[in-house]
Amino acid sequence: SRQIMRRHVQNNILRIGCAAGFSGDRTDAAGPVVDALLAAGGPAFLIFETLAERTLALAQLARRANPDAGYEPLLDDMLRPVLARCLQGGIRIVSNFGAAHPEAAARRIHALAAELGLPAPRIAVVQGDDLSAPHQRPLLEQALGSALQGLDVVSANAYLGAEAIADALLAGADIVVCGRVADPSLAVGPALAHFGWARDDWTRIARATMAGHLLECGTQVTGGYYADPGYKDVPGLATLGYPIAEIDADGHCTITKPAGTGGRIDAHTVKEQLLYEVHDPAAYLTPDVVADITEAEVTELAPDRVRLSGVRGHARPAGLKVNVCHATGWFAEGEISYAGARAEGRARLAAQVLRERLAGLGPLRADLIGVASVFADDGGQWLADLPAGDAQDVRLRVALNHTDKPSAERLGREVTALYTCGPAGGGGVRTALRQRLGTVSCTVPREQVPASFRFIEAAP
């Protein structure tokens, strides 16, 4: 019987496929991943990672404007093609596409299921990350002190861990909708629920965390962010396969992707993603665990199959990270193109005209796209010091930030006026104005940020 049990543990593989690495990712990603999970059989989850710090703040602004908004705007496009197959095939879905309004996202999924003629799924939402309410202000003041004074707070969200996700799954959820949870926790939650690990089994949790870390950015691990033609070539970049992690009972994982999709998974792509955004390889801090990858091993098993092992874990931090996003004014930008003889000179003259016309509003950033932009500075001195060239295809971009919306709007009008006010030959004007956000971060004691879940029922 012990031999049978050992074989069962060895064959007890949990597959977790990722179908999004950020808000705005490709919406056709989930199909091949679901096909691969169904073909493999066995327990499987599909995760969508769609949040970033700025994404969540923008979602809060969207909810301010519309009480029914505030969740991932591409939710329908991501879920509609695969929702039926996931529910019918037993693939459970975990995502942070709830953003600033998980309940609204859950209601929308119920409506989508009804539109598709599907039985109502059991949808749980994770709660506790949103610290924006007035009664939570003292908690932020305690953590930030004077840094919070005078800020127009748009959002304040704690990075929750995996426990509430696991609890929801153990309670029978088909779909778990989260707001701000740590990205790797989307994979840790299913692993905790499936394998039944102790909540302080730090090494197994750390291994699942790093599996989630490899998945969380979608196709970065399958060659997308790795690609550099002629130096690091990646085949089929237009049809990249999204990653799948095969996690065993000890937390070790093998990273792969759907057969027939583009991209590559090898030791190089996995190592790049393994180190991505890791400040200390010996102490990668997450809400679930402190992961140590200093003795990790990356092994190529077969084409597009790479195993990660050797990760260790230590007790999780006592505090949770909180990002506080606040309004910092209005961001205005405008662009206009110049081409042909003396184009660069005309673009520089246009920038100088705008500096004079907008003097007193604050620093005006001017970029000559194709000549000086990525390495320029907001004050414009770098461009001023750069010797004039003779580029014949130049797009001038100017931008400024201002606390007063009408003042910021002036930039768009002045760029548009260049059509006839010169210099000669400008065209293709584009202008934009949006509210700008700043971020301050802190940590708060985790016991002051209790996480929980609740089920959202379908409308009668």
ROPA-428395 format. One record per residue (C-alpha): residue in one letter; x negated, y negated, z negated; residue number from 1. Coordinates in Angstrom, 2 decimals, always signed. Layout:
REM residues N
[atom 'A', [X, Y, Z], NUM],
...
***
This chain:
REM residues 460
[atom 'S', [+0.00, +0.00, +0.00], 1],
[atom 'R', [-2.92, -2.33, -0.69], 2],
[atom 'Q', [-4.23, -1.69, +2.84], 3],
[atom 'I', [-0.83, -2.54, +4.27], 4],
[atom 'M', [-0.75, -5.72, +2.20], 5],
[atom 'R', [-4.23, -6.71, +3.39], 6],
[atom 'R', [-3.20, -6.18, +7.03], 7],
[atom 'H', [-0.06, -8.23, +6.41], 8],
[atom 'V', [-2.09, -11.12, +4.98], 9],
[atom 'Q', [-4.57, -10.91, +7.85], 10],
[atom 'N', [-1.77, -11.00, +10.43], 11],
[atom 'N', [+0.25, -13.63, +8.59], 12],
[atom 'I', [-0.61, -16.50, +10.91], 13],
[atom 'L', [+1.28, -19.77, +10.75], 14],
[atom 'R', [+1.29, -21.76, +13.98], 15],
[atom 'I', [+1.75, -25.52, +13.89], 16],
[atom 'G', [+1.95, -27.41, +17.16], 17],
[atom 'C', [+1.58, -31.15, +17.48], 18],
[atom 'A', [+3.62, -33.06, +20.05], 19],
[atom 'A', [+2.72, -36.68, +19.24], 20],
[atom 'G', [-0.30, -38.48, +17.87], 21],
[atom 'F', [+1.10, -42.00, +17.61], 22],
[atom 'S', [+4.17, -44.07, +18.35], 23],
[atom 'G', [+4.27, -44.48, +22.10], 24],
[atom 'D', [+2.64, -41.15, +22.90], 25],
[atom 'R', [+3.70, -39.10, +25.93], 26],
[atom 'T', [+7.27, -37.90, +25.58], 27],
[atom 'D', [+6.81, -34.77, +27.72], 28],
[atom 'A', [+4.26, -33.30, +25.31], 29],
[atom 'A', [+6.51, -31.04, +23.26], 30],
[atom 'G', [+7.74, -28.77, +26.05], 31],
[atom 'P', [+4.54, -26.79, +26.69], 32],
[atom 'V', [+3.81, -26.63, +22.95], 33],
[atom 'V', [+7.24, -25.15, +22.21], 34],
[atom 'D', [+6.82, -22.68, +25.09], 35],
[atom 'A', [+3.53, -21.53, +23.61], 36],
[atom 'L', [+4.94, -21.22, +20.07], 37],
[atom 'L', [+7.92, -19.20, +21.27], 38],
[atom 'A', [+5.72, -16.93, +23.39], 39],
[atom 'A', [+3.39, -16.26, +20.45], 40],
[atom 'G', [+6.26, -15.37, +18.11], 41],
[atom 'G', [+6.07, -15.52, +14.36], 42],
[atom 'P', [+6.58, -18.47, +12.02], 43],
[atom 'A', [+5.99, -21.82, +13.68], 44],
[atom 'F', [+6.42, -25.53, +13.16], 45],
[atom 'L', [+6.39, -28.51, +15.49], 46],
[atom 'I', [+5.08, -31.80, +14.11], 47],
[atom 'F', [+5.34, -35.33, +15.49], 48],
[atom 'E', [+2.90, -37.88, +14.06], 49],
[atom 'T', [+4.12, -41.32, +15.11], 50],
[atom 'L', [+3.06, -43.78, +12.41], 51],
[atom 'A', [+0.26, -46.25, +11.94], 52],
[atom 'E', [-0.06, -49.12, +9.49], 53],
[atom 'R', [+1.11, -51.72, +11.98], 54],
[atom 'T', [+3.77, -49.37, +13.42], 55],
[atom 'L', [+5.48, -49.10, +10.06], 56],
[atom 'A', [+5.49, -52.85, +9.49], 57],
[atom 'L', [+7.01, -53.41, +12.93], 58],
[atom 'A', [+9.65, -50.82, +12.08], 59],
[atom 'Q', [+10.49, -52.83, +8.96], 60],
[atom 'L', [+10.91, -55.94, +11.11], 61],
[atom 'A', [+13.18, -53.96, +13.45], 62],
[atom 'R', [+15.29, -52.85, +10.50], 63],
[atom 'R', [+15.56, -56.45, +9.30], 64],
[atom 'A', [+17.02, -57.36, +12.69], 65],
[atom 'N', [+19.27, -54.28, +12.94], 66],
[atom 'P', [+20.26, -52.22, +9.86], 67],
[atom 'D', [+20.60, -49.10, +12.04], 68],
[atom 'A', [+17.08, -49.41, +13.49], 69],
[atom 'G', [+13.66, -49.01, +11.94], 70],
[atom 'Y', [+12.78, -45.49, +13.06], 71],
[atom 'E', [+10.69, -44.23, +15.97], 72],
[atom 'P', [+12.17, -45.82, +19.13], 73],
[atom 'L', [+11.19, -42.84, +21.29], 74],
[atom 'L', [+12.86, -40.29, +19.01], 75],
[atom 'D', [+15.48, -39.33, +21.59], 76],
[atom 'D', [+12.94, -38.96, +24.38], 77],
[atom 'M', [+10.70, -36.79, +22.20], 78],
[atom 'L', [+13.36, -34.50, +20.77], 79],
[atom 'R', [+16.03, -34.15, +23.46], 80],
[atom 'P', [+14.00, -31.82, +25.74], 81],
[atom 'V', [+13.12, -29.36, +22.94], 82],
[atom 'L', [+15.65, -29.65, +20.12], 83],
[atom 'A', [+17.85, -26.78, +21.27], 84],
[atom 'R', [+14.94, -24.40, +21.83], 85],
[atom 'C', [+13.42, -25.25, +18.46], 86],
[atom 'L', [+16.64, -24.68, +16.54], 87],
[atom 'Q', [+17.51, -21.52, +18.45], 88],
[atom 'G', [+13.98, -20.15, +18.27], 89],
[atom 'G', [+13.41, -20.83, +14.59], 90],
[atom 'I', [+10.76, -23.51, +15.11], 91],
[atom 'R', [+11.13, -26.04, +12.33], 92],
[atom 'I', [+10.29, -29.69, +12.89], 93],
[atom 'V', [+8.37, -31.99, +10.56], 94],
[atom 'S', [+7.67, -35.62, +11.44], 95],
[atom 'N', [+7.08, -39.10, +10.11], 96],
[atom 'F', [+9.23, -40.64, +12.85], 97],
[atom 'G', [+11.59, -41.85, +10.15], 98],
[atom 'A', [+9.21, -44.84, +9.75], 99],
[atom 'A', [+11.08, -47.57, +7.84], 100],
[atom 'H', [+14.47, -45.83, +7.99], 101],
[atom 'P', [+14.35, -42.00, +7.69], 102],
[atom 'E', [+18.08, -41.78, +6.97], 103],
[atom 'A', [+18.94, -43.53, +10.24], 104],
[atom 'A', [+16.59, -41.20, +12.10], 105],
[atom 'A', [+18.28, -38.19, +10.51], 106],
[atom 'R', [+21.70, -39.49, +11.51], 107],
[atom 'R', [+20.48, -40.01, +15.06], 108],
[atom 'I', [+19.17, -36.43, +15.22], 109],
[atom 'H', [+22.55, -35.16, +14.04], 110],
[atom 'A', [+24.21, -37.18, +16.78], 111],
[atom 'L', [+21.73, -35.84, +19.34], 112],
[atom 'A', [+22.43, -32.27, +18.28], 113],
[atom 'A', [+26.16, -32.90, +18.66], 114],
[atom 'E', [+25.61, -34.36, +22.14], 115],
[atom 'L', [+23.72, -31.20, +23.09], 116],
[atom 'G', [+26.49, -28.97, +21.76], 117],
[atom 'L', [+24.30, -27.56, +18.98], 118],
[atom 'P', [+25.34, -26.58, +15.46], 119],
[atom 'A', [+24.42, -29.26, +12.94], 120],
[atom 'P', [+20.84, -28.67, +11.74], 121],
[atom 'R', [+19.87, -29.02, +8.09], 122],
[atom 'I', [+17.94, -32.28, +7.99], 123],
[atom 'A', [+16.06, -33.45, +4.92], 124],
[atom 'V', [+14.53, -36.87, +4.45], 125],
[atom 'V', [+11.55, -37.51, +2.20], 126],
[atom 'Q', [+11.96, -40.48, -0.13], 127],
[atom 'G', [+9.72, -42.53, -2.35], 128],
[atom 'D', [+7.14, -44.13, -0.07], 129],
[atom 'D', [+8.95, -47.46, +0.41], 130],
[atom 'L', [+7.90, -49.90, -2.31], 131],
[atom 'S', [+9.40, -52.99, -0.69], 132],
[atom 'A', [+12.37, -53.42, -3.02], 133],
[atom 'P', [+12.36, -56.42, -5.41], 134],
[atom 'H', [+12.31, -54.22, -8.50], 135],
[atom 'Q', [+9.02, -52.68, -7.28], 136],
[atom 'R', [+7.28, -56.03, -6.98], 137],
[atom 'P', [+5.74, -55.77, -10.49], 138],
[atom 'L', [+4.04, -52.52, -9.47], 139],
[atom 'L', [+2.40, -54.28, -6.53], 140],
[atom 'E', [+1.50, -57.29, -8.65], 141],
[atom 'Q', [-0.17, -55.02, -11.16], 142],
[atom 'A', [-2.25, -53.43, -8.40], 143],
[atom 'L', [-3.04, -56.53, -6.32], 144],
[atom 'G', [-2.98, -59.37, -8.80], 145],
[atom 'S', [-3.40, -62.81, -7.27], 146],
[atom 'A', [-3.91, -61.33, -3.80], 147],
[atom 'L', [-0.13, -60.85, -3.61], 148],
[atom 'Q', [+0.76, -64.43, -4.44], 149],
[atom 'G', [+2.31, -66.41, -1.62], 150],
[atom 'L', [+2.60, -63.44, +0.74], 151],
[atom 'D', [+5.75, -62.95, +2.82], 152],
[atom 'V', [+5.86, -59.17, +2.31], 153],
[atom 'V', [+7.32, -57.28, +5.25], 154],
[atom 'S', [+6.63, -53.77, +4.01], 155],
[atom 'A', [+4.91, -51.92, +1.19], 156],
[atom 'N', [+4.50, -48.20, +1.58], 157],
[atom 'A', [+2.63, -45.56, -0.35], 158],
[atom 'Y', [+0.96, -42.65, +1.39], 159],
[atom 'L', [+2.85, -39.66, +0.03], 160],
[atom 'G', [+1.56, -36.11, +0.15], 161],
[atom 'A', [+2.96, -32.77, +1.24], 162],
[atom 'E', [+4.84, -31.56, -1.82], 163],
[atom 'A', [+8.23, -33.08, -1.00], 164],
[atom 'I', [+7.93, -31.74, +2.56], 165],
[atom 'A', [+7.23, -28.25, +1.22], 166],
[atom 'D', [+10.11, -28.50, -1.23], 167],
[atom 'A', [+12.51, -29.50, +1.54], 168],
[atom 'L', [+11.39, -26.58, +3.68], 169],
[atom 'L', [+11.73, -24.16, +0.79], 170],
[atom 'A', [+15.26, -25.49, +0.30], 171],
[atom 'G', [+16.10, -24.49, +3.87], 172],
[atom 'A', [+15.52, -27.61, +5.96], 173],
[atom 'D', [+15.35, -27.10, +9.72], 174],
[atom 'I', [+14.00, -30.62, +10.19], 175],
[atom 'V', [+12.14, -32.82, +7.73], 176],
[atom 'V', [+12.07, -36.55, +8.46], 177],
[atom 'C', [+9.48, -38.61, +6.60], 178],
[atom 'G', [+8.49, -42.21, +6.37], 179],
[atom 'R', [+4.92, -42.91, +5.26], 180],
[atom 'V', [+3.25, -39.65, +4.36], 181],
[atom 'A', [-0.43, -39.03, +5.00], 182],
[atom 'D', [-0.88, -37.73, +8.53], 183],
[atom 'P', [-2.43, -34.35, +7.57], 184],
[atom 'S', [+0.40, -33.75, +5.08], 185],
[atom 'L', [+2.71, -33.02, +8.01], 186],
[atom 'A', [+0.77, -29.77, +8.41], 187],
[atom 'V', [+0.00, -29.18, +4.73], 188],
[atom 'G', [+3.70, -29.17, +3.82], 189],
[atom 'P', [+4.57, -26.25, +6.13], 190],
[atom 'A', [+1.49, -24.34, +4.98], 191],
[atom 'L', [+2.39, -24.80, +1.31], 192],
[atom 'A', [+5.93, -23.62, +1.93], 193],
[atom 'H', [+4.99, -20.68, +4.13], 194],
[atom 'F', [+2.08, -19.23, +2.17], 195],
[atom 'G', [+3.33, -20.12, -1.30], 196],
[atom 'W', [+0.02, -21.54, -2.43], 197],
[atom 'A', [-0.25, -23.05, -5.86], 198],
[atom 'R', [-0.02, -26.81, -5.74], 199],
[atom 'D', [-3.52, -27.01, -7.26], 200],
[atom 'D', [-5.15, -24.45, -4.95], 201],
[atom 'W', [-7.49, -27.20, -3.85], 202],
[atom 'T', [-9.64, -25.25, -1.41], 203],
[atom 'R', [-6.74, -23.77, +0.58], 204],
[atom 'I', [-4.97, -27.13, +0.57], 205],
[atom 'A', [-8.18, -28.83, +1.75], 206],
[atom 'R', [-8.47, -26.36, +4.62], 207],
[atom 'A', [-4.88, -26.99, +5.67], 208],
[atom 'T', [-5.54, -30.72, +5.34], 209],
[atom 'M', [-8.40, -30.54, +7.81], 210],
[atom 'A', [-6.24, -28.46, +10.15], 211],
[atom 'G', [-3.70, -31.27, +9.94], 212],
[atom 'H', [-6.47, -33.79, +10.50], 213],
[atom 'L', [-7.43, -32.02, +13.73], 214],
[atom 'L', [-3.78, -32.05, +14.86], 215],
[atom 'E', [-2.74, -35.52, +13.74], 216],
[atom 'C', [-4.05, -37.51, +16.71], 217],
[atom 'G', [-2.58, -35.22, +19.33], 218],
[atom 'T', [-4.78, -34.90, +22.39], 219],
[atom 'Q', [-7.83, -36.50, +20.83], 220],
[atom 'V', [-8.92, -32.97, +19.89], 221],
[atom 'T', [-8.07, -31.55, +23.32], 222],
[atom 'G', [-10.29, -34.01, +25.16], 223],
[atom 'G', [-8.31, -37.22, +25.50], 224],
[atom 'Y', [-10.35, -39.58, +23.36], 225],
[atom 'Y', [-13.43, -37.51, +24.09], 226],
[atom 'A', [-13.43, -38.01, +27.86], 227],
[atom 'D', [-16.26, -40.05, +29.41], 228],
[atom 'P', [-16.70, -39.17, +33.10], 229],
[atom 'G', [-20.12, -37.98, +34.13], 230],
[atom 'Y', [-21.17, -37.67, +30.50], 231],
[atom 'K', [-18.35, -35.78, +28.77], 232],
[atom 'D', [-16.10, -34.49, +31.52], 233],
[atom 'V', [-12.57, -33.28, +30.74], 234],
[atom 'P', [-10.51, -31.41, +33.36], 235],
[atom 'G', [-6.85, -32.16, +33.91], 236],
[atom 'L', [-6.69, -35.37, +31.91], 237],
[atom 'A', [-3.29, -36.19, +33.44], 238],
[atom 'T', [-1.82, -32.94, +32.09], 239],
[atom 'L', [-3.51, -32.69, +28.71], 240],
[atom 'G', [-2.29, -29.91, +26.47], 241],
[atom 'Y', [-1.36, -30.90, +22.92], 242],
[atom 'P', [-3.01, -28.91, +20.12], 243],
[atom 'I', [-1.81, -25.92, +18.17], 244],
[atom 'A', [-3.35, -24.83, +14.86], 245],
[atom 'E', [-3.23, -21.19, +13.84], 246],
[atom 'I', [-3.61, -21.17, +10.05], 247],
[atom 'D', [-4.29, -18.03, +8.03], 248],
[atom 'A', [-3.43, -17.24, +4.43], 249],
[atom 'D', [-6.74, -18.68, +3.20], 250],
[atom 'G', [-6.18, -21.95, +5.06], 251],
[atom 'H', [-8.79, -21.44, +7.76], 252],
[atom 'C', [-7.56, -22.50, +11.18], 253],
[atom 'T', [-8.12, -21.90, +14.87], 254],
[atom 'I', [-7.38, -24.80, +17.21], 255],
[atom 'T', [-6.01, -24.02, +20.65], 256],
[atom 'K', [-3.59, -25.42, +23.23], 257],
[atom 'P', [-0.90, -24.12, +25.60], 258],
[atom 'A', [-2.20, -22.03, +28.49], 259],
[atom 'G', [-2.28, -23.79, +31.85], 260],
[atom 'T', [-2.48, -27.30, +30.42], 261],
[atom 'G', [-5.31, -29.74, +31.02], 262],
[atom 'G', [-8.03, -30.79, +28.64], 263],
[atom 'R', [-10.65, -28.85, +26.74], 264],
[atom 'I', [-11.14, -27.55, +23.23], 265],
[atom 'D', [-14.68, -26.66, +22.26], 266],
[atom 'A', [-17.10, -27.30, +19.43], 267],
[atom 'H', [-17.78, -30.81, +20.71], 268],
[atom 'T', [-14.17, -32.01, +20.81], 269],
[atom 'V', [-13.38, -30.42, +17.46], 270],
[atom 'K', [-16.42, -31.93, +15.74], 271],
[atom 'E', [-15.62, -35.40, +17.06], 272],
[atom 'Q', [-12.07, -35.22, +15.73], 273],
[atom 'L', [-13.20, -33.57, +12.49], 274],
[atom 'L', [-15.32, -36.64, +11.71], 275],
[atom 'Y', [-12.78, -39.17, +13.00], 276],
[atom 'E', [-11.90, -41.74, +10.32], 277],
[atom 'V', [-13.68, -39.73, +7.61], 278],
[atom 'H', [-15.52, -42.17, +5.37], 279],
[atom 'D', [-17.30, -39.52, +3.27], 280],
[atom 'P', [-17.61, -35.94, +4.54], 281],
[atom 'A', [-18.08, -34.74, +0.96], 282],
[atom 'A', [-14.97, -36.52, -0.32], 283],
[atom 'Y', [-12.24, -37.11, +2.25], 284],
[atom 'L', [-9.47, -38.62, +0.12], 285],
[atom 'T', [-5.86, -37.69, +0.79], 286],
[atom 'P', [-2.78, -37.64, -1.44], 287],
[atom 'D', [-2.91, -33.83, -1.52], 288],
[atom 'V', [-6.59, -33.12, -2.14], 289],
[atom 'V', [-10.15, -34.36, -1.86], 290],
[atom 'A', [-11.58, -32.39, +1.07], 291],
[atom 'D', [-15.27, -31.53, +1.44], 292],
[atom 'I', [-16.44, -30.67, +4.96], 293],
[atom 'T', [-20.18, -30.74, +4.29], 294],
[atom 'E', [-20.36, -26.95, +4.68], 295],
[atom 'A', [-17.69, -26.61, +7.36], 296],
[atom 'E', [-18.41, -24.34, +10.30], 297],
[atom 'V', [-17.05, -24.83, +13.81], 298],
[atom 'T', [-17.13, -21.68, +15.91], 299],
[atom 'E', [-16.11, -21.22, +19.53], 300],
[atom 'L', [-14.15, -17.96, +19.73], 301],
[atom 'A', [-13.09, -18.11, +23.38], 302],
[atom 'P', [-12.30, -20.77, +25.98], 303],
[atom 'D', [-10.04, -23.35, +24.31], 304],
[atom 'R', [-10.13, -21.50, +20.98], 305],
[atom 'V', [-12.23, -22.96, +18.14], 306],
[atom 'R', [-12.21, -21.84, +14.51], 307],
[atom 'L', [-12.80, -24.16, +11.57], 308],
[atom 'S', [-13.93, -22.54, +8.31], 309],
[atom 'G', [-15.97, -23.39, +5.24], 310],
[atom 'V', [-13.93, -26.39, +4.09], 311],
[atom 'R', [-13.79, -26.81, +0.32], 312],
[atom 'G', [-11.46, -28.83, -1.87], 313],
[atom 'H', [-11.40, -30.74, -5.14], 314],
[atom 'A', [-8.61, -32.13, -7.29], 315],
[atom 'R', [-6.50, -34.79, -5.63], 316],
[atom 'P', [-6.96, -38.49, -6.51], 317],
[atom 'A', [-5.07, -39.93, -9.46], 318],
[atom 'G', [-3.79, -42.83, -7.35], 319],
[atom 'L', [-1.93, -43.22, -4.07], 320],
[atom 'K', [-2.94, -45.67, -1.40], 321],
[atom 'V', [-0.43, -48.42, -0.64], 322],
[atom 'N', [-0.47, -50.70, +2.38], 323],
[atom 'V', [+1.28, -54.04, +2.00], 324],
[atom 'C', [+2.03, -55.71, +5.32], 325],
[atom 'H', [+2.87, -59.39, +5.32], 326],
[atom 'A', [+3.83, -62.00, +7.89], 327],
[atom 'T', [+0.92, -64.27, +8.83], 328],
[atom 'G', [+2.56, -66.44, +11.45], 329],
[atom 'W', [+3.11, -66.23, +15.18], 330],
[atom 'F', [+0.78, -64.83, +17.78], 331],
[atom 'A', [+0.94, -66.43, +21.22], 332],
[atom 'E', [-0.96, -65.38, +24.31], 333],
[atom 'G', [-1.00, -66.21, +27.98], 334],
[atom 'E', [-2.82, -65.03, +31.08], 335],
[atom 'I', [-3.50, -66.42, +34.54], 336],
[atom 'S', [-5.65, -65.09, +37.39], 337],
[atom 'Y', [-8.20, -66.78, +39.66], 338],
[atom 'A', [-9.79, -65.14, +42.68], 339],
[atom 'G', [-12.19, -65.91, +45.51], 340],
[atom 'A', [-14.97, -68.46, +45.71], 341],
[atom 'R', [-15.80, -70.24, +42.44], 342],
[atom 'A', [-13.08, -68.24, +40.59], 343],
[atom 'E', [-15.06, -68.01, +37.39], 344],
[atom 'G', [-15.67, -71.76, +37.36], 345],
[atom 'R', [-11.98, -72.45, +37.81], 346],
[atom 'A', [-11.06, -70.04, +35.03], 347],
[atom 'R', [-13.56, -71.71, +32.68], 348],
[atom 'L', [-12.14, -75.12, +33.57], 349],
[atom 'A', [-8.62, -73.88, +32.86], 350],
[atom 'A', [-9.75, -72.68, +29.44], 351],
[atom 'Q', [-11.26, -76.09, +28.71], 352],
[atom 'V', [-8.04, -77.83, +29.77], 353],
[atom 'L', [-6.08, -75.65, +27.38], 354],
[atom 'R', [-8.52, -76.36, +24.55], 355],
[atom 'E', [-7.99, -80.07, +25.01], 356],
[atom 'R', [-4.21, -79.81, +25.41], 357],
[atom 'L', [-3.84, -77.59, +22.34], 358],
[atom 'A', [-6.41, -79.30, +20.15], 359],
[atom 'G', [-5.38, -79.39, +16.52], 360],
[atom 'L', [-3.36, -76.19, +16.55], 361],
[atom 'G', [-6.30, -74.10, +15.40], 362],
[atom 'P', [-8.90, -71.89, +17.09], 363],
[atom 'L', [-8.02, -70.96, +20.66], 364],
[atom 'R', [-9.47, -67.71, +21.86], 365],
[atom 'A', [-10.32, -67.65, +25.55], 366],
[atom 'D', [-11.41, -64.49, +27.37], 367],
[atom 'L', [-12.50, -64.03, +30.94], 368],
[atom 'I', [-11.31, -60.50, +31.54], 369],
[atom 'G', [-13.94, -58.75, +33.62], 370],
[atom 'V', [-16.64, -61.22, +32.54], 371],
[atom 'A', [-16.41, -61.80, +28.78], 372],
[atom 'S', [-13.58, -60.43, +26.70], 373],
[atom 'V', [-14.23, -57.33, +24.61], 374],
[atom 'F', [-17.32, -58.80, +22.96], 375],
[atom 'A', [-16.05, -62.37, +22.68], 376],
[atom 'D', [-15.14, -64.11, +19.42], 377],
[atom 'D', [-11.91, -65.76, +18.32], 378],
[atom 'G', [-13.51, -69.16, +18.05], 379],
[atom 'G', [-14.69, -69.18, +21.67], 380],
[atom 'Q', [-18.33, -69.98, +20.96], 381],
[atom 'W', [-19.59, -66.76, +22.55], 382],
[atom 'L', [-17.97, -67.69, +25.87], 383],
[atom 'A', [-19.25, -71.26, +25.63], 384],
[atom 'D', [-22.80, -70.01, +25.16], 385],
[atom 'L', [-22.57, -67.48, +28.01], 386],
[atom 'P', [-24.22, -68.81, +31.17], 387],
[atom 'A', [-21.74, -69.38, +33.97], 388],
[atom 'G', [-21.66, -66.69, +36.63], 389],
[atom 'D', [-20.03, -66.33, +40.02], 390],
[atom 'A', [-17.34, -63.71, +39.41], 391],
[atom 'Q', [-14.68, -63.79, +42.13], 392],
[atom 'D', [-11.96, -61.80, +40.35], 393],
[atom 'V', [-11.20, -63.26, +36.94], 394],
[atom 'R', [-8.19, -63.22, +34.66], 395],
[atom 'L', [-8.14, -65.86, +31.95], 396],
[atom 'R', [-6.50, -64.82, +28.70], 397],
[atom 'V', [-5.94, -67.28, +25.87], 398],
[atom 'A', [-4.45, -66.63, +22.44], 399],
[atom 'L', [-3.83, -68.37, +19.14], 400],
[atom 'N', [-2.17, -67.73, +15.81], 401],
[atom 'H', [-0.03, -70.33, +14.07], 402],
[atom 'T', [+2.23, -70.31, +11.03], 403],
[atom 'D', [+4.77, -72.48, +12.86], 404],
[atom 'K', [+6.70, -70.79, +15.67], 405],
[atom 'P', [+7.38, -73.92, +17.78], 406],
[atom 'S', [+3.68, -74.80, +17.65], 407],
[atom 'A', [+2.75, -71.32, +18.81], 408],
[atom 'E', [+5.29, -71.54, +21.63], 409],
[atom 'R', [+3.37, -74.47, +23.09], 410],
[atom 'L', [+0.65, -72.14, +24.34], 411],
[atom 'G', [+3.01, -70.34, +26.72], 412],
[atom 'R', [+4.26, -73.59, +28.16], 413],
[atom 'E', [+0.75, -74.96, +28.68], 414],
[atom 'V', [-0.46, -71.80, +30.43], 415],
[atom 'T', [+2.58, -71.86, +32.72], 416],
[atom 'A', [+1.90, -75.51, +33.55], 417],
[atom 'L', [-1.48, -74.53, +35.01], 418],
[atom 'Y', [+0.39, -73.38, +38.12], 419],
[atom 'T', [+0.53, -76.95, +39.40], 420],
[atom 'C', [-1.57, -78.90, +36.92], 421],
[atom 'G', [-4.66, -77.04, +38.04], 422],
[atom 'P', [-7.31, -75.89, +38.48], 423],
[atom 'A', [-6.59, -74.67, +41.98], 424],
[atom 'G', [-5.38, -71.25, +42.93], 425],
[atom 'G', [-4.10, -69.90, +39.61], 426],
[atom 'G', [-1.39, -67.27, +39.68], 427],
[atom 'G', [+0.24, -64.30, +37.98], 428],
[atom 'V', [+1.06, -66.07, +34.72], 429],
[atom 'R', [+2.25, -63.88, +31.84], 430],
[atom 'T', [+3.02, -65.18, +28.36], 431],
[atom 'A', [+4.11, -63.51, +25.12], 432],
[atom 'L', [+4.97, -64.48, +21.56], 433],
[atom 'R', [+5.36, -62.17, +18.56], 434],
[atom 'Q', [+5.27, -62.28, +14.82], 435],
[atom 'R', [+1.85, -61.43, +13.46], 436],
[atom 'L', [+1.21, -59.18, +10.49], 437],
[atom 'G', [-1.61, -58.89, +8.00], 438],
[atom 'T', [-2.39, -56.03, +5.63], 439],
[atom 'V', [-3.73, -55.74, +2.11], 440],
[atom 'S', [-4.28, -52.35, +0.47], 441],
[atom 'C', [-4.39, -51.07, -3.07], 442],
[atom 'T', [-3.87, -47.92, -5.09], 443],
[atom 'V', [-1.15, -47.24, -7.63], 444],
[atom 'P', [-0.83, -44.42, -10.17], 445],
[atom 'R', [+0.88, -41.51, -8.43], 446],
[atom 'E', [+3.24, -40.96, -11.38], 447],
[atom 'Q', [+4.75, -44.37, -10.63], 448],
[atom 'V', [+5.63, -43.30, -7.08], 449],
[atom 'P', [+7.77, -40.17, -7.41], 450],
[atom 'A', [+8.51, -38.42, -4.13], 451],
[atom 'S', [+11.64, -36.40, -3.48], 452],
[atom 'F', [+13.87, -35.25, -0.66], 453],
[atom 'R', [+17.56, -35.11, +0.06], 454],
[atom 'F', [+19.68, -33.61, +2.80], 455],
[atom 'I', [+21.54, -35.83, +5.23], 456],
[atom 'E', [+24.81, -34.31, +6.35], 457],
[atom 'A', [+26.23, -34.62, +9.84], 458],
[atom 'A', [+29.03, -37.09, +10.33], 459],
[atom 'P', [+32.48, -35.40, +10.13], 460],
***
